Amino acid sequence: MGQGASGSSKDKPKSLVPTSTQLKRAELQSKWWALQISGVAPAPLCLQAYGAPYAAMCERHCGQHRLEHQKCLQKGKLDPLNMQAWYPVCGEPFELENACVVGILKEVDRRCSSQLDKAAAVLSRSQDQADPKLKEPLEALGRCISQMAGDKNLKIEYDAQKARSRFDASKRLMSR
C-alpha cells in the first residue's frame, strides 16, 4: 500500500507513507507532495511526521482491501514481489486499496493544506531536513493528520468502479 515500517507483511502497518504512484494518481495541490515524490522530503522524515496516524487512517478506511489482497496472495501461494504472477488473480483488491488511499490523500490535501504548505515552504527554503525550523510545521502536520485519523465521522470517497475498470484493463494487457 505504501512505504512503511511494520513487523511482517501480514501485520497491520504501524507507520506508513503513500507511494509516489499513489501521490501522482491523486493529483494533489500542496507542494509538499512533490517534495515527497522527489525525495527532498524523504520517507523517514514523513514516517516520523505523520506515518502512524496516516497508517491508522489507511487501515480504518482501506484495510479491508489490503486484507483481501493479502488473503488472495496467501491462498494462491503467490510471491508479492512478482506482480505479473499475482495481478491477474489478486489485482482487484490491490486497485481498490490504491483508489481508497488516493481518496484519503485528497482529503488530507484538502483538510491539512495550510500545514502541508507551511512544511513545504520551510523545507523548500532550507533543503535541510534537519533544519530546526521544520520541527513545528511537521508537528502541526502530524497533529492535523492525527485529528483526521481520530474523526469517527470521516468519510473517504473514491471511485471503486474506476478501480475495477483499471484492474480489468491492466489484466487484459498483462494477459497478452
C-alpha positions in Angstrom: 0.0 0.0 0.0 2.8 2.4 0.8 6.3 2.7 2.2 6.2 1.9 5.9 7.5 0.2 8.9 5.9 -3.0 10.2 6.8 -6.3 11.6 5.8 -8.6 8.7 3.7 -8.1 5.6 0.8 -9.9 7.3 0.7 -7.3 10.2 -1.2 -4.1 10.0 1.4 -1.4 9.2 2.2 0.7 12.3 3.6 3.6 10.2 3.1 4.3 6.5 3.5 7.0 3.9 2.0 7.0 0.4 4.0 5.8 -2.6 4.9 8.1 -5.4 2.5 6.3 -7.6 -0.4 7.0 -5.2 0.6 10.6 -4.9 0.8 11.1 -8.6 -2.6 9.4 -9.2 -4.2 11.7 -6.6 -3.3 14.9 -8.4 -2.8 16.8 -5.2 -2.5 20.6 -4.7 0.1 21.0 -2.0 3.7 21.4 -2.9 4.6 19.1 0.0 3.7 16.0 -2.1 6.1 17.0 -4.9 8.8 17.3 -2.3 7.9 13.8 -1.1 7.9 12.3 -4.6 11.3 13.9 -5.4 12.9 12.7 -2.2 13.5 16.2 -0.8 11.0 15.1 1.9 12.3 11.5 2.3 10.2 8.7 3.6 11.9 8.5 7.1 11.1 12.2 7.6 7.5 11.7 6.5 7.1 8.5 8.6 8.3 10.4 11.7 6.0 13.4 11.0 2.7 11.6 10.2 3.4 7.9 9.5 1.4 6.4 12.4 -1.8 8.4 12.1 -1.7 8.0 8.3 -1.3 4.2 8.7 -4.3 4.2 11.1 -6.4 6.1 8.7 -5.5 3.8 5.8 -6.2 0.7 7.9 -9.6 2.0 9.0 -10.8 3.1 5.6 -8.9 0.8 3.2 -7.8 -2.1 5.4 -10.5 -4.5 4.1 -9.0 -4.2 0.6 -5.4 -4.8 1.9 -6.6 -7.8 3.9 -8.5 -9.2 0.9 -5.3 -8.8 -1.3 -3.1 -10.5 1.3 -5.5 -13.4 1.7 -5.6 -13.8 -2.1 -1.8 -13.9 -2.3 -1.6 -16.4 0.6 -4.4 -18.6 -0.9 -2.6 -18.8 -4.2 0.8 -19.0 -2.6 1.8 -16.1 -4.8 5.0 -14.1 -4.4 4.0 -10.5 -3.6 7.1 -9.2 -5.4 6.1 -11.0 -8.6 3.3 -8.7 -9.8 3.0 -10.3 -13.2 2.0 -13.6 -11.4 -0.4 -12.2 -8.8 -2.0 -9.3 -10.5 -4.4 -11.2 -12.8 -5.6 -13.2 -9.8 -5.4 -10.7 -6.9 -5.2 -7.3 -8.6 -8.8 -6.1 -8.0 -8.4 -5.6 -4.2 -5.0 -4.1 -4.9 -6.5 -1.5 -7.2 -9.4 -0.9 -4.7 -6.9 -0.3 -1.9 -5.0 2.2 -4.0 -8.1 4.0 -5.1 -9.1 4.3 -1.4 -5.7 5.6 -0.5 -6.0 8.2 -3.2 -9.3 9.3 -1.6 -7.5 9.6 1.7 -4.7 11.7 0.2 -7.2 14.1 -1.4 -8.9 14.5 1.9 -5.6 15.1 3.7 -4.6 17.6 1.0 -7.9 19.4 1.5 -8.1 19.4 5.3 -4.4 19.9 6.1 -3.4 22.2 3.2 -2.1 25.0 5.4 0.1 22.6 7.4 1.3 20.9 4.3 2.1 24.2 2.6 4.0 25.6 5.6 6.1 22.4 5.9 6.8 22.6 2.1 7.8 26.2 2.3 10.2 25.7 5.2 11.8 22.6 3.6 12.0 24.2 0.2 13.8 27.2 1.6 16.4 25.3 3.6 16.6 22.0 1.7 17.7 20.6 5.0 15.5 18.0 6.7 17.4 18.6 10.0 16.5 22.3 10.0 15.1 23.2 13.4 12.6 25.5 11.8 11.0 22.4 10.2 10.1 20.8 13.6 7.0 22.9 14.3 5.4 22.7 10.8 5.9 18.9 10.8 4.4 18.5 14.2 1.4 20.6 13.1 1.0 18.4 10.0 1.2 15.3 12.2 -1.5 16.8 14.5 -3.8 17.6 11.6 -3.5 14.0 10.2 -4.0 12.6 13.8 -7.2 14.6 14.1 -8.4 13.2 10.8 -7.5 9.7 11.8 -9.4 10.1 15.1 -12.5 11.6 13.3 -15.1 8.8 13.5 -17.3 10.7 11.1 -14.7 11.0 8.4 -15.9 9.6 5.1 -13.5 8.8 2.4 -14.8 8.9 -1.2 -13.2 7.0 -4.0 -14.3 5.6 -7.3 -14.5 1.8 -6.8 -15.8 1.3 -10.4 -12.9 3.2 -11.8 -10.5 1.0 -9.8 -12.3 -2.2 -11.1 -12.1 -0.8 -14.7 -8.3 -0.1 -14.2 -7.9 -3.7 -13.0 -9.8 -5.1 -16.0 -7.8 -3.1 -18.5 -4.5 -3.9 -16.8 -5.4 -7.6 -16.6 -6.2 -7.7 -20.3 -2.8 -6.0 -21.1 -0.9 -8.4 -18.9 -2.6 -11.5 -20.5 -1.4 -10.6 -24.0 
